[in-house]
Amino acid sequence: MTEQQVANRLEKLRREVNHHLHRYHVLDSPEISDAQYDALFDELVELEQAHPELVTPDSPTQRVGGAPASQFEKVTHELAMLSLDKCTTGEELGDWLTRCRNRLNDPDELTLICEPKIDGVAVALVYEEGVLTLAATRGDGQTGENITQNVRTIPSVPLRIDAQGLPRRFEVRGEIYIPIADFHAFNEACAASGEKPLINPRNGAAGSLRQLDSKITASRPLTWFCYSLGWVDGEWAPAAHSEVLAQLKTWGFRVNPLVRQVDDLDACMAYVDEVLEQRAELGYDIDGVVIKVDDLDQQAALGAVTRKPRWAIAYKYPAEEAVTTIENVEFQVGRTGAITPVARLVPVFVGGVTVTNATLHNMDEIGRLDLRIGDTVMIRRAGDVIPQVMSVIESKRPAKAAAIELPADCPACGSPIVNVGDEAVARCSASPSYCPAQRKEGLRHFASRLAMDIDGLGDKIIEQMVETGLVEHAGDLYRITHEQIAGLDRLADKSAANLVEALEASKETTLARFIYALGIREVGEATAANLANHFGDLPPLMGASAEDLEKVDDVGPVVATKIVDFFADDGNVEVIEALITGGVHWPVVDRSDASALPLENQTWVLTGTLEQMARNDAKALLVGLGAKVAGSVSGKTSQVVAGPGAGSKLTKAEELGVPVMDEAEFLAFLADHDISAS
Ligand code: IVH
């Protein structure tokens, strides 16, 4: 190849690699496989190595490079990076809106933009002639630090923008963060290799950007959302913030898909509530919502006071993290004998509720945290997730903080506690028929909503049924009489009658629910539904070999073995017989009747918030109709169900032309298949 041909090829490769990086990291929609991408990237690296004089600083191979810095240079922002005023109630937000209107002399129109407030690290990026030339932290708002080398390693940050009509120089601002799933995966890898884990996603993002060696930054799963324009030097005079975001998006910047234009307080509050409801499922931490005046002239007219703009406000959500103290650690016994250490905490208000317990998962986790009784800890409660202990504040450890040890014997039945194979969990060595704690948990699972759904069979009643010997296993439930139930402590006659009725009603069930209710290890409700669809009735499932079972969706060798072992146990077979004799029954799934599994071979995706039913329930119903339910949209997706707040999955479905229905249409669809959502 001539020099010119090499240069052309390099230019083409760089453009292609950048294009695929953008598809993957910004649009979440890759067009080629990882292997195909690697081949392109490798070709680029090889060609550049052979022609080092043709390497350009904006080449995607140059994201990591250069010697570690000895310290960060100071950068004075050309335009100060302000902070935000905050509010926590609709009333305060309303007051802010009124102040805006008054200052603008009651404008005919006041459009607002609502955005999630990302809990990460603020940055300002300067592009000159389309090339990223400077990345700076916020610092004190006037002066930050030059972290360009580190920011260049973040794959979703464009190093160069190939677009017509770019202003000569401009600055964009945004928030760098670590997605929650990546944070956990990163920490698991740290635990495996003995490295120090990150404390939380925000702290991890900040620490990663403060590395003097950008190779370390490159190893951290950082990404970002761009949320505003700092300044422009050149030809571009947008009229509104919404226009800025739309333009930045077309230039390849990663803009949050949940940004919404609204025009009154009610719509703002609806947004605040919707995003709060989705908070646990967003995949990244937010600490509230930012509401901004859209029109840039109106923004300018409103101006700023004491480093805070008047044209924007943060609506803050309750903190999900708090500091408290470990009073004690107790050990709970689960349905399968798994022993879970649970921390008893000094009560603390976090994530909107008072929390007194946090799960510690297993002894490895206690070791990883180096936790002792009396320690001051950071806890986190996000959404409906069980509160977790995130980290120990070692500087606050009292001198007599006691180590936590796994008891030798099961606290419920006294049998030895054992570790099986290389499982992280320790287990009670007794069988459920001996250990009352396992029995109670098994019954609780059996009665739960997605299993037999026995209303009124709560923890207290199960506890008494097991303690008094009235019920040993699920098979006994359908033998007990009204008199026996009414004899239980604190159970009013009316409640006893209701429970008898609920037991009676639960007898009419589906095969999927029944399989799930049995509590076979590793068989969750989706696997149970797959097994039911595949085998149609219980006898063929009970007689299936591991080989037969592996033909079922989602069933691998481990799950297959657990199922075979379960049905090989005489005790389990006796319980099943007692249940069937007691009257539990289900319609047999007729495999020859095409209408029995109308969604067979279809893949559905659920996104956004469903208001009439939990997402898990919707999933179980779909699987019951024969569908596969996937987590992401692709060309193979048959149907998307999108509730309010649906984001990138909905956009992608629209791009790919996948049919989309809303919740009302979904409910109508279910009704057509004789399924009611309640
Ligand atoms: S607008 C003057 N939009 O919140 C306007 N900020 O408390 C200030 N933040 O340091 C920024 N998400 O780092 C804006 N969608 C968003 C944001 C956001 C997070 C951070 C930002 C700033 C802090 C202000």
Boltz pocket constraint, residues with backbone or C-beta under 6 A from the ligand:
constraints:
  - pocket:
      binder: B
      contacts: [[A, 82], [A, 83], [A, 84], [A, 115], [A, 116], [A, 117], [A, 118], [A, 119], [A, 120], [A, 121], [A, 122], [A, 123], [A, 138], [A, 174], [A, 175], [A, 227], [A, 228], [A, 290], [A, 309], [A, 312], [A, 314]]
      max_distance: 6.0
